[in-house]
Amino acid sequence: MQPVWMAHHYNQVMAAAAGQFPYTRGIHEGMYRDRLWTMRQFSGFSTPEETNRRYRYLLEQGQTGLSVAFDLPTLMGYDSDDPLAAGEVGKCGAPVSSLEDMETLFAGIPLGDVTVSMTINSPAAVIWAMYLVAAEKQGADISRLSGTLQNDILKEYIAQKEYIFPPRPSLRLVTDTIEFGARHTPRFNPISISGYHIREAGSTALQELAFTLRDGLEYADCALERGLGIDEFAPRFSFFFNAHNDFFEEIAKYRAARQLWATLLRDRYGAKDERSLKLRFHAQTAGCSLTWQQPYNNVIRTTLQAMAAVLGGAQSLHTNSLDEAFALPSEDAVTLALRTQQVIAYESGITAEPDPFGGSYHVEELTAKLDAGAREYIRKIDAMGGMVPAIEAGYPQAEIAQASYEFQKKVESGEAVVVGVNRFRSEEERPLELLRIDAAAEAAQCAKLRRLRGSRNNAAVSKALSDLAREAEGSANLMPALLGAVRAYATVGEICATVRSVFGCWQERPNI
């Protein structure tokens, strides 16, 4: 017989159907019976031209949304021809140094008709300005654009470390995009608060849940301080979670995230609009779980992880490819990854019920424990004064580092089994056909950038950058100045250098 508290919790959950507060069972009444999740494969490599070809291919194969991967120089705010970019151009995503590159990236793809997710953080406002201007030049009405900008700078300090400016001015930029989006792009998500990279850095599921939601509260606080009402911006907040190996724990994590966010927004901020209370999330299968040993095992891992995301109620999903422990995915591998989603969607039958594991004692207990544990983490961070002081003190970073260390010890002792790595090894490995980036791509990208600098109106660029610096020194929303610089064809590197001259850079304190 189940404990009394569990029976009580069971009855509460069963009383709140999918589409009803606190949305534990799903944010829509019918969930996938009414509409499948968006199948959004993350992609970008070599050059904008090559990436554009991959996007067209994926759309032809049945992908229902685009997701842009940018290369490391772009993520760090450098142009392709910067000396610090040498050897990295196009290697882990598409290089985008200018509006011209953004136009090429989406050539022949009507931005008014397709949803686009962009994984960019520190220079997110700059890249978004380029995207909006590129859409305008296609003739699209930006007020009707749909998509998502990741724009989650706090998780960069916590986990991924791709930051440029210090936390506080970086939060100003994020708030600028939230405010601009609320006023001008009401259908576009100006931020995707990301637990994915927190989990990839070695966190537990509980830490991923807690730190992600507390980051969301920090962004909400900043927007409220700007003078926005909670229901003006919260409906466009979106989230991004990892889909990891522990099948039931992952399902419970998503359910706990929905009920926790709904109650926090209602009780902490007095949100009234149900769209503010409904946590919408994208999921990606766990890149850190993929192994180069026996890489075909990665297909099995990805399938189970994707099923957990679907059973947990994801709104969109990326499935990793089997070869990603070696390189960016080949065309065959990414097609198989997409087919994995399609088989789940159309052949498995698990889309027939909004919350198939609702009422399971095991899943309900896990959901309740994750909810309670996340609330405790949030209370601790609140007591520190918020997420920025916690980051400056190294608190979430230390928690994740300890969790990662503990898991690695278990792998090395054999307590945690990784098939093909520390058990069931095989001496023979089937070779894979890997995607290789042509070394000539970097030279071509740099040559194109030099031509742009020679053909644009450099006096207009100088004025736009001077205007941007002046606005950065004040307190105005920087999006209009960024749009002006982008329209003049100022580059990512030039724009970020201008902002850096005012905001400064961030150097993380060693966490010993």
Long-range contacts (C-beta under 8 A, 24 or more apart in sequence): 2-361, 6-361, 6-364, 6-365, 9-364, 9-365, 9-368, 10-359, 10-361, 10-364, 13-358, 13-359, 13-364, 13-367, 14-358, 14-359, 17-354, 18-354, 18-355, 19-354, 21-262, 21-266, 21-274, 21-277, 22-258, 22-259, 22-262, 22-263, 22-277, 23-258, 23-259, 23-262, 23-277, 23-278, 23-279, 24-255, 24-256, 24-258, 24-259, 24-355, 24-358, 24-367, 25-255, 25-313, 25-354, 25-355, 25-358, 26-258, 26-313, 26-354, 26-355, 27-258, 27-278, 27-279, 27-280, 27-313, 27-315, 28-354, 29-354, 30-354, 31-313, 31-351, 31-354, 31-355, 32-310, 32-345, 32-351, 32-352, 32-354, 33-351, 33-352, 33-354, 36-64, 36-345, 36-351, 37-310, 37-314, 37-315, 37-316, 37-317, 37-345, 38-64, 38-65, 38-115, 38-282, 38-315, 38-316, 38-317, 39-63, 39-64, 39-65, 39-316, 39-317, 39-338, 39-341, 39-342, 39-345, 40-64, 40-65, 40-66, 40-67, 40-115, 40-117, 40-282, 40-316, 40-317, 40-318, 41-67, 41-318, 41-319, 41-334, 41-337, 41-338, 42-67, 42-68, 42-69, 42-119, 42-284, 42-318, 43-67, 43-68, 43-69, 43-329, 43-334, 44-68, 44-69, 44-70, 44-71, 44-93, 44-94, 45-69, 45-90, 45-91, 45-92, 45-93, 45-94, 45-328, 45-435, 45-437, 46-90, 46-94, 46-437, 46-438, 46-441, 47-90, 47-94, 47-95, 47-441, 47-444, 47-445, 48-94, 48-95, 48-96, 48-101, 48-102, 48-104, 48-105, 49-104, 50-90, 50-94, 50-441, 51-94, 51-105, 52-104, 52-105, 52-106, 52-107, 52-108, 52-109, 54-331, 54-334, 55-105, 55-106, 55-109, 56-108, 56-109, 57-331, 58-334, 58-338, 59-109, 59-114, 61-335, 61-338, 62-338, 62-342, 63-338, 65-114, 65-115, 65-116, 65-117, 65-316, 66-109, 66-114, 66-115, 66-116, 66-117, 67-116, 67-117, 67-118, 67-119, 67-318, 68-93, 68-94, 68-105, 68-116, 68-117, 68-118, 68-119, 68-120, 69-93, 69-94, 69-119, 70-94, 70-95, 70-96, 70-118, 70-119, 70-120, 70-127, 71-95, 72-162, 74-120, 74-123, 74-127, 74-492, 75-120, 75-121, 75-122, 75-123, 75-162, 76-122, 76-123, 76-162, 76-164, 77-122, 77-123, 77-126, 77-164, 77-492, 77-493, 77-495, 77-496, 77-497, 77-500, 78-492, 78-493, 78-496, 79-449, 79-491, 79-492, 79-493, 79-494, 80-442, 80-445, 80-446, 80-449, 81-445, 81-446, 81-449, 81-450, 82-493, 86-442, 87-442, 89-441, 89-442, 89-445, 89-446, 90-437, 90-441, 90-442, 90-445, 91-437, 92-328, 93-119, 95-445, 96-127, 96-130, 96-492, 97-445, 97-449, 97-491, 97-492, 97-493, 98-130, 98-449, 98-452, 98-489, 98-490, 98-491, 98-492, 99-130, 99-133, 99-134, 99-486, 99-487, 99-489, 100-448, 100-452, 100-489, 101-130, 101-448, 102-127, 102-130, 102-131, 102-133, 102-134, 103-134, 103-137, 105-134, 106-134, 106-138, 110-138, 110-140, 111-135, 111-138, 111-140, 111-145, 112-138, 112-139, 112-140, 112-141, 112-144, 112-145, 115-146, 115-147, 115-148, 116-147, 116-148, 117-147, 117-148, 117-149, 117-150, 117-192, 117-282, 117-316, 118-147, 118-148, 118-149, 118-150, 119-150, 120-149, 120-150, 120-151, 121-150, 121-151, 121-152, 121-153, 121-155, 121-156, 121-160, 121-162, 121-163, 122-153, 122-156, 122-162, 122-163, 122-164, 122-165, 122-170, 122-496, 123-164, 123-492, 123-495, 123-496, 124-149, 124-150, 124-151, 124-153, 124-173, 124-174, 124-177, 125-151, 125-173, 125-174, 125-176, 125-177, 125-478, 125-479, 125-482, 126-482, 126-486, 126-492, 126-495, 126-496, 127-492, 128-177, 128-190, 129-479, 129-482, 129-483, 129-485, 129-486, 130-486, 132-185, 132-483, 133-483, 133-486, 133-487, 142-184, 142-185, 143-184, 143-185, 143-186, 143-187, 144-187, 145-185, 145-187, 145-188, 146-187, 146-188, 147-188, 147-189, 148-188, 148-189, 148-192, 148-238, 148-282, 149-177, 149-188, 149-189, 149-190, 149-191, 149-192, 150-191, 150-192, 150-194, 150-240, 151-177, 151-190, 151-191, 151-192, 152-191, 152-192, 152-193, 152-194, 152-215, 152-240, 154-215, 154-218, 154-219, 154-387, 154-388, 154-391, 155-193, 155-194, 155-195, 155-197, 155-198, 155-211, 155-212, 155-215, 156-197, 157-391, 157-397, 157-506, 157-508, 158-198, 158-201, 158-211, 158-215, 158-391, 158-396, 158-397, 158-400, 159-197, 159-198, 159-200, 159-201, 159-203, 159-397, 159-400, 160-197, 160-200, 160-201, 161-508, 163-506, 164-496, 164-500, 164-505, 164-506, 165-499, 165-500, 165-503, 165-504, 165-505, 165-506, 166-503, 166-504, 166-505, 166-506, 167-388, 167-391, 167-392, 167-506, 168-388, 169-502, 169-503, 169-504, 170-503, 170-506, 171-218, 171-219, 171-222, 171-388, 172-478, 173-478, 173-499, 174-219, 174-222, 175-219, 175-222, 175-223, 175-225, 175-226, 176-477, 176-478, 176-479, 177-479, 178-219, 178-222, 178-223, 178-226, 178-228, 178-233, 178-236, 179-223, 179-226, 179-228, 179-233, 179-477, 179-479, 180-477, 180-479, 181-233, 181-236, 182-228, 182-232, 182-233, 182-236, 186-236, 188-236, 189-236, 189-237, 189-238, 190-233, 190-236, 191-219, 191-236, 191-237, 191-238, 192-238, 192-239, 192-240, 192-282, 193-219, 193-237, 193-238, 193-239, 193-240, 194-239, 194-240, 195-239, 195-240, 195-241, 195-242, 196-240, 196-241, 196-242, 196-284, 198-242, 198-396, 198-400, 199-241, 199-242, 199-244, 199-286, 199-288, 200-242, 200-286, 200-287, 200-288, 201-400, 201-404, 202-288, 202-400, 202-401, 202-403, 202-404, 202-405, 202-407, 202-408, 203-399, 203-400, 203-403, 203-404, 204-403, 205-244, 205-246, 205-249, 205-250, 205-253, 205-370, 206-370, 206-373, 206-374, 206-377, 207-377, 207-396, 207-399, 207-400, 207-403, 208-241, 208-242, 208-253, 209-253, 209-256, 209-257, 209-260, 209-370, 209-373, 209-374, 210-373, 210-374, 210-376, 210-377, 210-378, 211-377, 211-387, 211-396, 212-239, 212-241, 212-257, 213-257, 213-260, 213-261, 213-264, 213-374, 213-378, 214-377, 214-378, 214-381, 214-387, 215-387, 216-261, 217-264, 217-268, 217-378, 217-387, 218-386, 218-387, 218-388, 220-265, 220-269, 221-386, 224-269, 230-265, 230-269, 230-270, 230-271, 230-276, 231-271, 231-272, 231-273, 231-275, 231-276, 234-265, 234-269, 234-271, 234-273, 234-275, 234-276, 235-273, 235-275, 235-276, 237-276, 238-280, 238-281, 238-282, 238-315, 239-279, 239-280, 239-281, 239-282, 240-281, 240-282, 240-283, 240-284, 241-281, 241-282, 241-283, 241-309, 241-314, 242-283, 242-284, 242-285, 242-286, 243-283, 243-284, 243-285, 243-286, 243-305, 243-306, 243-308, 243-309, 243-314, 243-317, 244-286, 244-289, 244-305, 244-308, 245-286, 245-289, 245-301, 245-304, 245-305, 247-304, 247-307, 247-308, 248-357, 248-362, 248-363, 248-366, 249-366, 249-370, 250-305, 250-308, 250-309, 250-312, 251-308, 251-311, 251-312, 251-357, 251-363, 251-366, 252-312, 252-363, 252-366, 252-367, 252-369, 252-370, 253-312, 253-370, 254-281, 254-283, 254-309, 254-312, 254-313, 254-314, 255-312, 255-313, 255-355, 255-363, 255-367, 256-367, 256-368, 256-370, 256-371, 256-374, 257-281, 258-313, 259-367, 259-371, 260-371, 260-374, 260-375, 264-378, 280-315, 281-314, 281-315, 282-314, 282-315, 282-316, 282-317, 282-318, 283-309, 283-312, 283-314, 283-316, 283-317, 283-318, 284-317, 284-318, 284-319, 284-320, 285-309, 285-318, 285-319, 285-320, 286-320, 287-320, 287-324, 290-320, 290-322, 290-324, 290-325, 291-325, 291-418, 291-420, 291-421, 292-325, 292-326, 293-420, 293-421, 293-425, 293-426, 293-429, 294-419, 294-420, 294-426, 294-429, 295-322, 295-323, 295-325, 295-326, 295-429, 295-430, 295-432, 296-322, 296-430, 297-419, 297-420, 298-322, 298-323, 298-324, 298-325, 299-336, 299-340, 302-337, 302-340, 303-340, 303-344, 306-340, 306-341, 306-344, 307-344, 307-348, 307-350, 310-344, 310-345, 310-350, 310-351, 311-350, 311-356, 311-357, 313-354, 313-355, 317-341, 322-432, 323-432, 323-434, 323-435, 326-432, 326-434, 327-434, 327-435, 327-436, 328-435, 328-437, 329-435, 330-432, 330-433, 330-434, 330-435, 331-435, 332-433, 333-432, 392-509, 394-509, 394-511, 397-511, 398-511, 401-511, 449-491, 452-489, 452-491, 453-491, 456-488, 456-489, 457-488, 457-489, 460-488, 461-485, 461-488, 461-489, 461-490, 461-494, 463-488, 464-488, 464-490, 465-490, 465-494, 465-495, 465-498, 468-495, 468-498, 468-499, 469-498, 469-499, 469-501, 469-502, 472-498, 472-499, 472-502, 472-503, 473-502
